[in-house]
Amino acid sequence: MRAQFFDCLDQLVKLVSIARESTTVFRDKKGCNIEEVMEELHSIDGVNFDNTLHTFAIEFFCARSKR
């Protein structure tokens, strides 16, 4: 009985993980996921990794609503 319980629990955890991964992408508007936003940021001339603007943008764009 205990083994069955843990098997069911493992399956539940896997299903929740899969569902979470698949819906995370769909919550972002087109062109607004973090990878796309950071790619756009890095394409701007003068924005370097040691730049104050770069540091600010990373913190700012962590919030989905601000992308």
Z-matrix of the N, CA and C atoms (Angstrom, degrees):
N
C 1 1.446
C 2 1.532 1 110.82
N 3 1.318 2 116.25 1 -42.04
C 4 1.461 3 121.12 2 -179.44
C 5 1.527 4 110.68 3 -64.56
N 6 1.315 5 116.54 4 -41.65
C 7 1.465 6 120.77 5 179.49
C 8 1.531 7 110.65 6 -63.59
N 9 1.315 8 117.49 7 -40.00
C 10 1.465 9 121.49 8 178.11
C 11 1.526 10 110.81 9 -63.57
N 12 1.310 11 115.86 10 -41.32
C 13 1.459 12 120.58 11 178.75
C 14 1.524 13 110.64 12 -59.80
N 15 1.326 14 117.01 13 -46.97
C 16 1.456 15 120.52 14 -178.77
C 17 1.530 16 111.88 15 -68.80
N 18 1.331 17 116.88 16 -32.92
C 19 1.462 18 119.67 17 175.13
C 20 1.526 19 110.57 18 -64.19
N 21 1.327 20 116.56 19 -44.78
C 22 1.470 21 120.87 20 177.88
C 23 1.523 22 110.86 21 -63.26
N 24 1.303 23 116.75 22 -41.56
C 25 1.457 24 121.10 23 178.86
C 26 1.524 25 110.87 24 -62.84
N 27 1.317 26 117.61 25 -42.83
C 28 1.470 27 121.76 26 177.19
C 29 1.524 28 111.09 27 -60.78
N 30 1.325 29 116.78 28 -42.71
C 31 1.467 30 120.65 29 179.61
C 32 1.529 31 110.76 30 -64.43
N 33 1.310 32 116.78 31 -40.48
C 34 1.457 33 121.40 32 178.93
C 35 1.523 34 111.11 33 -62.74
N 36 1.317 35 116.15 34 -44.59
C 37 1.465 36 120.51 35 178.96
C 38 1.523 37 110.27 36 -61.80
N 39 1.314 38 117.96 37 -42.28
C 40 1.465 39 121.61 38 178.93
C 41 1.524 40 110.83 39 -63.36
N 42 1.317 41 117.45 40 -43.94
C 43 1.460 42 120.87 41 -179.69
C 44 1.521 43 112.13 42 -64.06
N 45 1.309 44 117.03 43 -41.68
C 46 1.461 45 120.68 44 178.64
C 47 1.526 46 109.88 45 -65.21
N 48 1.314 47 117.44 46 -40.75
C 49 1.465 48 120.92 47 179.12
C 50 1.518 49 111.04 48 -63.17
N 51 1.309 50 117.22 49 -44.24
C 52 1.463 51 121.32 50 179.76
C 53 1.526 52 110.11 51 -64.24
N 54 1.320 53 117.20 52 -44.59
C 55 1.465 54 120.76 53 -179.90
C 56 1.518 55 111.16 54 -63.16
N 57 1.299 56 116.85 55 -40.46
C 58 1.473 57 120.49 56 -179.02
C 59 1.521 58 110.85 57 -65.89
N 60 1.335 59 117.16 58 -42.58
C 61 1.456 60 120.82 59 179.85
C 62 1.524 61 111.27 60 -64.43
N 63 1.313 62 117.26 61 -39.18
C 64 1.459 63 119.91 62 -176.77
C 65 1.519 64 112.51 63 -74.75
N 66 1.320 65 119.87 64 -28.88
C 67 1.462 66 120.93 65 -178.68
C 68 1.523 67 112.77 66 -89.37
N 69 1.304 68 118.78 67 -19.60
C 70 1.459 69 121.34 68 -179.24
C 71 1.522 70 110.75 69 -60.56
N 72 1.320 71 117.34 70 -42.58
C 73 1.458 72 121.66 71 -179.11
C 74 1.522 73 110.30 72 -63.80
N 75 1.311 74 117.83 73 -37.71
C 76 1.453 75 121.85 74 -175.57
C 77 1.526 76 113.11 75 -76.68
N 78 1.301 77 118.56 76 -13.48
C 79 1.465 78 120.74 77 178.49
C 80 1.518 79 111.56 78 -76.22
N 81 1.326 80 117.78 79 -23.62
C 82 1.457 81 121.16 80 179.40
C 83 1.524 82 109.58 81 -84.73
N 84 1.317 83 115.85 82 141.21
C 85 1.456 84 120.13 83 173.93
C 86 1.520 85 108.35 84 -69.88
N 87 1.328 86 116.28 85 157.47
C 88 1.460 87 120.75 86 -179.93
C 89 1.528 88 109.83 87 -57.62
N 90 1.328 89 115.93 88 128.01
C 91 1.451 90 121.52 89 -179.49
C 92 1.515 91 114.26 90 83.11
N 93 1.338 92 116.55 91 4.21
C 94 1.464 93 119.65 92 -174.80
C 95 1.522 94 114.07 93 -118.81
N 96 1.326 95 118.31 94 12.84
C 97 1.464 96 116.04 95 175.71
C 98 1.521 97 107.99 96 -78.23
N 99 1.286 98 116.33 97 162.50
C 100 1.470 99 120.68 98 -171.15
C 101 1.527 100 112.38 99 -60.85
N 102 1.327 101 117.40 100 -36.41
C 103 1.462 102 119.96 101 179.75
C 104 1.529 103 111.05 102 -64.37
N 105 1.337 104 116.20 103 -44.50
C 106 1.462 105 120.02 104 -179.65
C 107 1.523 106 112.01 105 -66.95
N 108 1.308 107 116.32 106 -40.74
C 109 1.464 108 120.60 107 -179.79
C 110 1.531 109 110.30 108 -65.13
N 111 1.315 110 117.45 109 -43.44
C 112 1.464 111 119.94 110 -179.65
C 113 1.530 112 111.11 111 -68.97
N 114 1.322 113 116.76 112 -34.64
C 115 1.464 114 119.63 113 175.81
C 116 1.529 115 110.31 114 -62.64
N 117 1.320 116 116.08 115 -42.81
C 118 1.467 117 121.11 116 177.32
C 119 1.533 118 110.75 117 -62.74
N 120 1.326 119 116.45 118 -44.02
C 121 1.463 120 120.57 119 178.48
C 122 1.524 121 111.22 120 -59.18
N 123 1.325 122 116.65 121 -44.46
C 124 1.464 123 120.45 122 -177.84
C 125 1.522 124 112.51 123 -70.80
N 126 1.330 125 117.34 124 -16.27
C 127 1.463 126 119.78 125 178.99
C 128 1.533 127 112.23 126 -82.44
N 129 1.320 128 117.59 127 -9.66
C 130 1.463 129 121.24 128 -178.97
C 131 1.532 130 109.60 129 -79.41
N 132 1.330 131 115.72 130 127.67
C 133 1.469 132 120.41 131 178.42
C 134 1.522 133 109.87 132 -62.03
N 135 1.309 134 116.21 133 136.54
C 136 1.457 135 121.42 134 176.53
C 137 1.518 136 114.54 135 91.33
N 138 1.326 137 118.06 136 -8.26
C 139 1.464 138 120.26 137 177.46
C 140 1.521 139 107.85 138 -96.10
N 141 1.313 140 115.87 139 111.51
C 142 1.462 141 122.36 140 -178.70
C 143 1.521 142 109.29 141 -116.21
N 144 1.316 143 116.46 142 164.98
C 145 1.460 144 120.78 143 -178.62
C 146 1.526 145 112.78 144 -62.57
N 147 1.307 146 117.92 145 -28.02
C 148 1.461 147 120.22 146 -179.88
C 149 1.530 148 112.09 147 -94.75
N 150 1.320 149 116.92 148 8.49
C 151 1.459 150 123.76 149 -177.69
C 152 1.524 151 110.38 150 -81.74
N 153 1.329 152 117.37 151 141.78
C 154 1.464 153 122.19 152 177.96
C 155 1.525 154 110.95 153 -61.74
N 156 1.330 155 117.02 154 -38.16
C 157 1.461 156 120.97 155 178.03
C 158 1.529 157 111.02 156 -62.18
N 159 1.302 158 116.79 157 -39.61
C 160 1.467 159 121.37 158 178.80
C 161 1.520 160 110.46 159 -62.49
N 162 1.310 161 116.95 160 -45.80
C 163 1.466 162 121.34 161 179.47
C 164 1.522 163 110.61 162 -62.21
N 165 1.324 164 116.82 163 -44.40
C 166 1.459 165 120.93 164 178.23
C 167 1.526 166 110.63 165 -62.21
N 168 1.323 167 117.58 166 -45.13
C 169 1.464 168 121.64 167 -177.42
C 170 1.528 169 111.62 168 -62.75
N 171 1.311 170 117.21 169 -39.71
C 172 1.465 171 119.99 170 178.22
C 173 1.524 172 110.04 171 -59.91
N 174 1.311 173 116.88 172 -47.91
C 175 1.469 174 120.39 173 179.80
C 176 1.529 175 110.99 174 -65.58
N 177 1.324 176 117.14 175 -39.99
C 178 1.460 177 122.10 176 -178.01
C 179 1.527 178 111.27 177 -66.25
N 180 1.337 179 116.62 178 -46.87
C 181 1.466 180 120.98 179 -175.35
C 182 1.520 181 113.52 180 -77.75
N 183 1.316 182 118.87 181 -4.73
C 184 1.463 183 119.99 182 174.18
C 185 1.527 184 110.22 183 -64.40
N 186 1.320 185 117.35 184 -27.19
C 187 1.463 186 121.33 185 177.55
C 188 1.534 187 108.11 186 -83.05
N 189 1.315 188 116.89 187 118.08
C 190 1.466 189 121.92 188 -177.83
C 191 1.528 190 111.65 189 -54.28
N 192 1.317 191 118.08 190 -37.56
C 193 1.465 192 121.04 191 -176.64
C 194 1.528 193 112.95 192 -68.27
N 195 1.331 194 117.87 193 -16.61
C 196 1.464 195 120.88 194 -176.98
C 197 1.528 196 112.98 195 -99.42
N 198 1.318 197 116.48 196 -0.47
C 199 1.466 198 118.79 197 179.39
C 200 1.490 199 109.88 198 -79.96
